[in-house]
């Protein structure tokens, strides 16, 4: 992963994290939006502008790719680079959580 991608995506916004997280399986923007509401019990909602702007940027940066269409909706899926970014962010969040609980992170 190049430094530019790391600077842009790490740390991720909450919306960006959930979008990338949901694309571990092929999905369209509306499906992602529904899944995020479900995962967060409605605490996080992603507007259409944020959703499609983020999908476009992530596709341009190589984190996701077009996978096909379903009922005239574009499906996207995470790439290897996107998985790498997501894994870095998950480890960062886990470290924050452990630190907040006073757990030793030296493993």
Secondary structure, 3 states (H helix, E strand, C coil): CCHHHHHHHCCCCHHHHHHHHHCCCCECHHHHHHHHHHHCCCCCCCCHHHHHHHHHHHHHCCCEEEEEEECCEEEEEECHHHHHHHHHHHHHHHHHHHHHCCCCCCC
